[in-house]
């Protein structure tokens, strides 16, 4: 078998294509790689409502990002004894979903905190994801349970 020499123009075209593929791969990897922005703070209120029992639970939440963690401090305006402190720690990233584990640091449950207690049990015993969206220049983070946050976390 006789090898045919490659023309210089074909070699140049092949080298250009390889460089373009490498540059496109690096750009795609960087655009999919999300990071937690340090120093973000948020104070927000959230709640749960049980239609069957006609009960609601309202909570005040303060969150702060540090490294690959989101530190949370949750209190209840209805019960001053209730406190939940914990960390959301980023465990991995698949595509544009960030996966987290939740570790409670301090939990003083209240008499009427059953819905939040159920969500804490779910978060502690499973890995869950958050996904970042940008709508009209506003960055949002949606959790797999349907909660939506402005991101980066900022006090308004």
N, C-alpha and C positions, 0 to 999 in steps of 0.2 A: 504494500500500500504506500502510495506516495503522498506526502503531506503538501498541501498547497499553501504558499505563503499568504499571510493576511495583508491586505493593502493598508497603508498608513491611514487612509481616510476611514476605513471600517474600524480600525483600532481606536481612532480618536472618538468616533461615534459611540463605541462600546464603553470607553472610559468616561465619557460625558454622561451616559445613561446611569452608570454605576454611581457617579458622584451625585446625580440628581436623586436617585433612590435613597442614598444615605442621608442627604440633606432633608428630604421629605420625611424620612423615618424619625430623625432627631426632632424635627418640628412637631410631628404628630405626637411623639412621646412627651415632649414638653407641654403641649396643649392639653393632654389628658392627665398630666400629673398635677394634682391639686395639693395644696398644703394648707394647714391651719395657719391663719395669720396671727402672729403673736400680739399680745397686749389688747386684744379686743375685749370690750366689756358690754354687757347688756343687762338691763333691768326690765323685766317683762312680767306680765300676768297671764296665766293660763288656767284652764279649768276642765273639768269633766262633767258630763251631764248624763244621768241614767234615766232614760225615758220610761222604763217599766216601773221604777220606784219613785219617779219624779223627785230625784235628789240631785244636787249639784255640789261640786267641790271646787273651790277657787284657791289658787296658790300664787304667791309672788316668787319670782325666780331671779336670781342674780348669777350670771355666768361670766367666766373669764377664760380666755385661751392662754395657754402657756405650753410651748413646745408642741407635742403631739397630743395634748390633753385639753379638754374643756372641763374646767372645774365649776361645779354648780352648788348653789346654796338655795334651798327652797324652804319657804316659810308659809304659814297660813294667816291671812288677815282675820280669819274667824276664830282661830285658836292659837294663842301666843306660845303654847307649849310645843307645838309641832315644829320639828326641824328635820330636814333631810339634806345632808351634805354628801357629795359624791363626785367621782371623776369619770368622764367619758374618755377612754384612751383609744387612740387610733391603732387598730391591729393590722390592717392591710388595706390595699386598694385594688379594685378590679374595675378596669375601665374608668368611668367617672363616678364610681360609687366608693365612698370611704366607709370602711367597716370599723365599728367600735365595740368595745366591751365596756360595761358599766360596773364600777366598784363603789358601793356605798361606804362612806367613811363614818358617818354618824347618822342614826335614824331614830328619832323619837316620835313614834306614830301617835296620832290623835284618835279619838273615838270615831270620828266621821271621816276617816281617810282611807276607806276600803278601795276605792277605784284607783287612787294613786298607789296604794300598797300593791295592788295586782299588777300595775304597770312596772313597779320596781322589781317585783319577782320575775316578770318577763324579761326585763333588761338585764338582770343579774345572771339569769340562767341561759341566755342566748346571745349570740353575736348579732348585731343589727347594722343596717346601712343607712347612710345619709348621702344624698345626691345634691349637687350644686346646680342651680339654674340661674340664668341671667335673663330677666324680662324688662325691656325698656331701660336698660342700664342699671337696674336694681338687682343685686345678687341675693338669691334666696337659697336656703338649704331645706330640703324636704326629708323627713325621716320616714322610714318604712311604715310606721304606724299612722302616718298622715299629718303629723305636726309640721308646721312650716315656720322657719325663722328667717329674719333678715341676716345676711352675712356679708362682710365680717361683722361680728358682734359689736355694736356701737350704742352708746347711750345717746339718745336724741334730746 
